[in-house]
Amino acid sequence: MVASDALRAGPGPVGVVPSEPGGLLDVLSVAAVVLDARGRITLWSPQAQELFGWSAKEALGRHAAELLVADAYVDLVLELFAKVMAGGGSWAGVFPVRRKDGSTRLVEFRNMRLLDEQGGVYALGIACDEAVLRGVERDLALSVRLVAQSPLGLAVLDTDLRYVLVNPTLERINGLPAEKHLGKTVREALPFLDTDVIEASMRQVLESGVPLLDQFGVGRTPADPDREHAWSGSYYRLEDPSGRVIGVALSVVDVTDRYRAAAEATEARRHLDVIARASVTVGTTLNVERTARELAGLVVADLADVASVDVLDSVLEGSMVTLPGPGTEQALFKALAVAAAYETDAVDAADPVGERAVYPAERLVTRCVSTGRPVLVARVTRPDLARISRDEAAADLLAREGVHSYLAVPLTARGQVLGVLGLLRARNPLPFGHDDVALAVELATRAALAIDNARWYQHARDTALTLQRHLLPHPPPHAAGLRIAYRYQPASVASGIGGDWFDAIPQPKDKTALVVGDVMGHGVHAAATMGQLRTATRTLAELGLDPARVLRHLDHITAGLEQTIATCVYAAYDPHRSRCRLAVAGHPPPVLIRAGRAPELLALPAGVPLGAGGLGGPRFQSSVLDLVPGDRLVLYTDGLVETRDDALDDRLNLLLGLLADPRLSLEATCDRLLAALRHPDASDDVALVIAGVQEEIAGAQEQAGRPPVRGSVSPRGAGSLSPRGPAGPP
């Protein structure tokens, strides 16, 4: 039922409702004129005065034909009047009328006969300006066709927010015919949409008069219940010519294609953002376990609710990867990482991190690595949980946590499957889709390459470190007159395994040779070269040669090794004379610690690195240093003092400051230096030897009638030592 402006049906009796000006009749300004049987004007409406120009006083009692009709049309008018009065029916048409001001206006007429209760006959003429009527008809026709043919969904609702008009386009959009809309509210007609928001928007427009444009909405309608659609709606208030509010108009555009394109673009940008962050946050170190944790942490932030990373056990052993084939019954994995986007018991269903487990062939993770392809279970069923989980209890746990979608992606690098990335969704209501598979494959591939690099670097590091430790000396034998403490600390990264070495070599007549060297470069080659030089040094040391001559021979040997340069400090200590002879080949200067004096860097002739003799420069020279009981000599490689960020002089001063406490034991002093000077992520290895002169030899010399030799050496920058030439005797 459609309510009119003047009469409305409500829950009570029908009531008369006055109409405010501005309706259609007011727009047309319809005039009413009543004539008696002789054609004289007996009634004259105000609209007639407005239309014809004559007032009621001027028009009443006059013949209408004389007043309003031009002479040329009088006979025709009288003929038509006679037919109407004779009961020949009504007459309708357009007729030129003469106005009071002498102008002529085309007027649309409707003429009909009236009877009163005494049987008297009258003629009623209803008239309006023909131009105004044609304009209204044209506007109405245009409005009707525009509404009916518009590609936009259009509707009009009254002030009670009930539909009074729905065009065919909106019928198609909503999947409901017009009769299912008319007379109903949005909530009653379209309960499957977010009607609270829609009706609130309409009320806001009704009250404020301010249109709401491009209001976005998403939902499903009977027109296409299986797919989600998007619409853009605009609301504006309708008013009649007098400004009276008569309802709300609604226009709707289906923007599903644009919405999906925008959603796809947004998803693509999100994928690019995730990949960009993966390039920064995954594979930051050459550590397999940390890379796995970084991957799991990234995907739970953007892709899954729970993530796990498992690798084949053969990957961690550094051997060739052994994949389970299609006929393989099981595979041995190690769980490296488990992460969740929120606190959930679902993480307990994963295999414990750090433990190895045999996965049977029916598990989806085993199928993923055996085929090398992603395994997608968009909507997980109870039987699927049994193939996802390690046991029945874990499957029950995942069911309780609401896991509904699963994705397993192989970790593939250089054509080999290393493991699998497992993803679960529980709180996220959307199942994994093909776009998620593509993103997960991209992330897994990047992480797999980092894991592969890490495992091979770890293997290379372990190999080089094993070789280097095998080549380094075991705890040195007892040295007459000396107490010796030493440390070796490898670099923190795989490429940092280098050629640093130290040695304490017994010589004839209770002498001891102390050696610290550094082969430039890293890796197995540097460690192997270090082994060659260390062996050569021990051989030369046993001959009792002067330090300068030892370095000269080592320089010749090093030059014969392909692209090898090394630095070295060689010290030969004679406990019976308390004398130490030293020579340096491009190595950091030793430190002398003497009671009552600040630690000093020894100003020894620097020499050139071993293997670089062809570059020219000074020959190797030996210097003599007289030592007394309690003196300490500190030999070290550049990895102890050199960094990328600090000046070398500042680091050397820091070294001297750390050695200023003579109360520390040799062992404690070694630990103190490494703790203070070594960074956890240092890129170079370090060798450190501290030798302390003991009292026993000095006492033995006095008992034998030979007083110990006392002397001094000029510290670095304080003067010159007494050098001996390279061919001098020991």
Secondary structure, DSSP 4 states (H G I P E B T S, - for coil): ----SSEE--SSS-EE-PPPS-SHHHHHT-EEEEE-TTSBEEEE-HHHHHHH---HHHHTTSBHHHHHS-GGGHHHHHHHHHHHHTT---EEEEEEEE-TTS-EEEEEEEEEEEE-TT--EEEEEEEEEHHHHHHHHHHHHHHHHHHHH-SSEEEEE-TT-BEEEE-HHHHHHHT--GGGTBT-BHHHH-TTS-HHHHHHHHHHHHHH---EEEEEEEE--TTSTTS-EEEEEEEEEEE-TT--EEEEEEEEEE-HHHHHHHHHHHHHHHHHHHHHHHHHHSS-SS-HHHHHHHHHHHHHHHT-SEEEEEEEHHHHTTS------TT--EEEEEEEEEEESS--GGGGGSPPTT-EEEEETTSHHHHHHHHTS-EEESS--HHHHHHHSSSHHHHHHHHHTT--EEEEEEEEETTEEEEEEEEEESSS-SPP-HHHHHHHHHHHHHHHHHHHHHHHHHHHHHHHHHHHHHHS--SPPP-TTEEEEEEEE--SSGGG-EEEEEEEEE-STT-EEEEEEEEEEESHHHHHHHHHHHHHHHHHHHTT--HHHHHHHHHHHHHTSTT--EEEEEEEEETTTTEEEEEEESPPPPEEE-TTS--EEB-------BT-GGG--PPP-EEEEE--TT-EEEEE-GGGT--SSS-HHHHHHHHHHHT--TTS-HHHHHHHHHHHH--TT-SS-EEEEEEEE-SHHHHHHHHTT-PPP----PBTTS----EE-TT---
